[in-house]
Amino acid sequence: GFGDVGYNASEIRTPTLDLLAAKGQTLNRYYAYPVCSPTRAALMTGRSALTIGVDMPLGIGEGLPLDEKLLPEMLREAGYQTLMVGKWHLGSHDTRYFPHNRGFDYYYGNLEGGVDYYSRVTSLSDSLDWQRNGSSVIEEGYTTDLLTDDAIRLIGEMDRDRPFFLYLAYTAPHTPIQPPPGNLISHYSDIQDESRRSYAAMVESLDTSIARIVS
């Protein structure tokens, strides 16, 4: 949320995002969708999601219309290496809607909504939702860390003679509210609400991962 980063006076520790904001550009006058699929549809198409029929989180059997040309397709035509790591939520019922069939050379992550941060089972279909280029994978670890590790590996393996586009869409801090392993949650012992403490630890963990990516 807008008030969940340090530079907007949050109690949550986000030093990496604070530094990026201080050195970069912050936006404080804008319209945004309050839910995920419309936001993702707008980002991938450059169009209002409402004009293409994506006005709510997409359910099973729904997807971003196949006649839409997406950002990674345009970048690939321009010579870019195109990679996606993280949450898609723009179609999961048919492989034609999968990211690696819509312009991304590579995809790793989850296709549907909120997945368990340890088992990668999704609440939407109560099944494993974790894959690499269309093949399901079973892995141990915390989702935020797994996505970061894969993104860093990809950055290191890219052909340096060609530009690359990495779309890194973390699941955190989306529900389910599950704090990372370790003692981050102890940083927020002064927060009364247990769920808020867990949420804060998730956001700080995300900030730590972004620091690794920037490095």
C-alpha positions as CSV (number, residue, x, y, z in Angstrom):
1,G,0.0,0.0,0.0
2,F,0.9,3.7,-0.4
3,G,1.6,3.9,3.3
4,D,3.6,0.7,3.7
5,V,7.0,2.1,2.6
6,G,9.4,4.0,4.7
7,Y,9.5,7.1,2.6
8,N,5.8,7.5,3.1
9,A,6.2,7.5,6.9
10,S,5.4,3.8,7.4
11,E,6.6,1.8,10.4
12,I,7.8,-0.8,8.0
13,R,11.5,-0.8,7.2
14,T,12.2,-0.4,3.4
15,P,15.6,1.1,3.1
16,T,16.1,-0.1,-0.5
17,L,12.8,1.3,-1.8
18,D,13.5,4.5,0.2
19,L,16.8,5.0,-1.5
20,L,15.4,4.2,-5.0
21,A,12.7,6.8,-4.3
22,A,15.2,9.4,-3.2
23,K,17.4,8.9,-6.2
24,G,14.6,8.4,-8.7
25,Q,11.0,9.5,-9.5
26,T,8.0,9.1,-7.2
27,L,4.4,9.4,-8.3
28,N,1.9,11.1,-6.1
29,R,-0.9,12.1,-8.6
30,Y,-2.2,9.1,-10.6
31,Y,-5.1,6.7,-11.1
32,A,-4.5,3.0,-10.3
33,Y,-6.6,-0.2,-10.3
34,P,-7.1,-1.5,-6.7
35,V,-6.9,-5.1,-7.8
36,C,-4.2,-7.1,-9.6
37,S,-5.4,-8.5,-13.0
38,P,-6.6,-5.2,-14.4
39,T,-3.2,-3.6,-13.3
40,R,-1.3,-6.4,-15.0
41,A,-3.4,-6.2,-18.1
42,A,-2.9,-2.5,-18.4
43,L,0.9,-2.9,-17.9
44,M,1.2,-5.6,-20.5
45,T,-1.0,-3.9,-23.2
46,G,-0.6,-0.2,-22.6
47,R,-4.4,0.1,-22.7
48,S,-7.1,0.6,-20.1
49,A,-8.0,-2.8,-18.8
50,L,-11.6,-1.9,-18.8
51,T,-11.6,-1.6,-22.6
52,I,-10.4,-5.2,-23.0
53,G,-12.8,-6.7,-20.4
54,V,-10.4,-7.2,-17.5
55,D,-12.2,-5.4,-14.6
56,M,-11.7,-7.9,-11.8
57,P,-9.1,-10.6,-10.8
58,L,-9.4,-13.2,-13.4
59,G,-10.9,-16.5,-12.4
60,I,-10.4,-20.0,-13.8
61,G,-11.4,-20.1,-17.5
62,E,-10.6,-16.4,-18.1
63,G,-7.6,-14.7,-19.6
64,L,-6.2,-11.6,-21.3
65,P,-7.7,-11.7,-24.8
66,L,-5.4,-13.5,-27.2
67,D,-5.8,-10.8,-29.9
68,E,-4.0,-8.3,-27.7
69,K,-0.3,-7.7,-28.6
70,L,1.7,-7.5,-25.4
71,L,4.7,-5.6,-24.3
72,P,7.1,-8.5,-24.4
73,E,6.1,-9.4,-27.9
74,M,7.0,-5.9,-29.1
75,L,10.3,-5.9,-27.2
76,R,11.2,-9.3,-28.6
77,E,10.6,-7.9,-32.1
78,A,13.0,-5.1,-31.2
79,G,15.7,-7.6,-30.4
80,Y,15.3,-7.9,-26.6
81,Q,15.7,-11.0,-24.5
82,T,12.3,-11.2,-22.7
83,L,12.0,-12.8,-19.3
84,M,9.3,-13.1,-16.6
85,V,9.6,-14.2,-13.0
86,G,6.7,-14.1,-10.6
87,K,2.9,-13.8,-10.7
88,W,1.1,-13.7,-14.0
89,H,-2.7,-13.9,-13.2
90,L,-3.7,-13.2,-16.8
91,G,-4.8,-16.6,-17.8
92,S,-4.1,-20.1,-16.5
93,H,-6.6,-22.5,-18.0
94,D,-5.1,-22.8,-21.5
95,T,-1.4,-22.9,-22.4
96,R,-2.0,-20.3,-25.1
97,Y,-2.4,-17.7,-22.3
98,F,0.8,-18.7,-20.5
99,P,3.6,-16.0,-20.4
100,H,6.1,-18.0,-22.4
101,N,3.4,-18.2,-25.2
102,R,2.7,-14.5,-25.1
103,G,6.1,-13.0,-25.8
104,F,8.3,-14.1,-23.0
105,D,11.3,-16.2,-23.9
106,Y,11.3,-17.6,-20.3
107,Y,8.8,-17.8,-17.5
108,Y,9.1,-18.9,-13.8
109,G,6.5,-18.4,-11.2
110,N,2.7,-18.8,-10.5
111,L,-0.1,-18.3,-13.0
112,E,-3.1,-17.8,-10.6
113,G,-3.8,-15.7,-7.5
114,G,-2.5,-16.0,-4.0
115,V,-0.2,-19.0,-3.5
116,D,1.0,-20.4,-0.2
117,Y,4.5,-18.9,0.3
118,Y,5.9,-22.3,1.3
119,S,3.9,-25.0,-0.6
120,R,3.0,-22.9,-3.7
121,V,-0.6,-24.3,-3.6
122,T,-3.1,-21.7,-4.8
123,S,-6.3,-21.0,-3.0
124,L,-8.1,-20.5,-6.4
125,S,-7.8,-24.1,-7.5
126,D,-6.3,-25.8,-4.4
127,S,-3.5,-27.2,-6.5
128,L,0.2,-26.6,-7.1
129,D,0.7,-23.4,-9.0
130,W,4.5,-23.2,-9.7
131,Q,6.1,-23.7,-13.0
132,R,9.0,-23.1,-15.3
133,N,8.1,-22.6,-19.0
134,G,4.9,-24.7,-18.7
135,S,6.3,-27.5,-16.5
136,S,5.3,-27.8,-12.9
137,V,8.2,-27.7,-10.4
138,I,8.2,-28.6,-6.7
139,E,10.8,-26.6,-4.7
140,E,11.5,-25.9,-1.1
141,G,11.9,-22.4,0.2
142,Y,10.0,-19.1,0.7
143,T,8.4,-17.7,-2.5
144,T,10.0,-14.3,-2.3
145,D,13.5,-15.8,-2.0
146,L,12.9,-18.3,-4.8
147,L,11.8,-15.5,-7.2
148,T,14.8,-13.4,-6.3
149,D,17.3,-16.3,-6.7
150,D,15.9,-17.0,-10.2
151,A,16.0,-13.4,-11.3
152,I,19.6,-13.0,-10.2
153,R,20.6,-16.2,-12.0
154,L,18.9,-14.9,-15.2
155,I,20.6,-11.5,-15.0
156,G,24.0,-13.2,-14.8
157,E,23.2,-15.5,-17.8
158,M,22.0,-12.9,-20.2
159,D,23.7,-12.3,-23.6
160,R,25.5,-8.9,-22.9
161,D,25.4,-8.1,-26.6
162,R,21.6,-7.8,-26.6
163,P,19.3,-5.8,-24.4
164,F,17.1,-7.7,-22.0
165,F,13.7,-7.0,-20.3
166,L,13.0,-8.7,-17.0
167,Y,9.5,-8.4,-15.7
168,L,9.8,-9.4,-12.0
169,A,6.4,-9.6,-10.4
170,Y,6.7,-10.6,-6.8
171,T,3.7,-12.2,-5.0
172,A,4.6,-10.4,-1.7
173,P,2.8,-9.0,0.1
174,H,-0.3,-10.5,-1.4
175,T,-2.4,-12.9,0.7
176,P,-1.9,-15.4,2.3
177,I,-0.2,-13.3,5.0
178,Q,2.8,-15.5,5.8
179,P,6.0,-14.1,7.2
180,P,9.4,-15.3,5.9
181,P,11.5,-17.7,7.9
182,G,13.9,-16.1,10.4
183,N,13.5,-13.3,12.9
184,L,12.2,-10.4,10.7
185,I,8.9,-10.4,12.5
186,S,10.7,-9.6,15.8
187,H,11.5,-6.2,14.3
188,Y,7.8,-5.3,14.7
189,S,7.1,-6.4,18.2
190,D,5.6,-3.0,18.9
191,I,2.8,-3.5,16.4
192,Q,-0.3,-4.8,18.2
193,D,-2.0,-6.6,15.4
194,E,-0.5,-10.0,14.7
195,S,-1.5,-10.0,11.0
196,R,0.1,-6.5,10.6
197,R,3.3,-7.8,12.1
198,S,3.5,-10.6,9.7
199,Y,2.7,-8.3,6.8
200,A,5.4,-5.9,7.8
201,A,7.9,-8.8,7.9
202,M,6.8,-9.8,4.4
203,V,7.4,-6.2,3.1
204,E,10.8,-5.9,4.7
205,S,11.8,-9.3,3.2
206,L,10.7,-8.0,-0.2
207,D,12.8,-4.9,0.3
208,T,15.8,-7.1,1.2
209,S,15.3,-9.1,-2.0
210,I,15.1,-5.9,-4.1
211,A,18.4,-4.9,-2.6
212,R,19.9,-8.2,-3.8
213,I,18.5,-7.5,-7.3
214,V,19.9,-4.0,-7.4
215,S,23.3,-5.2,-6.2
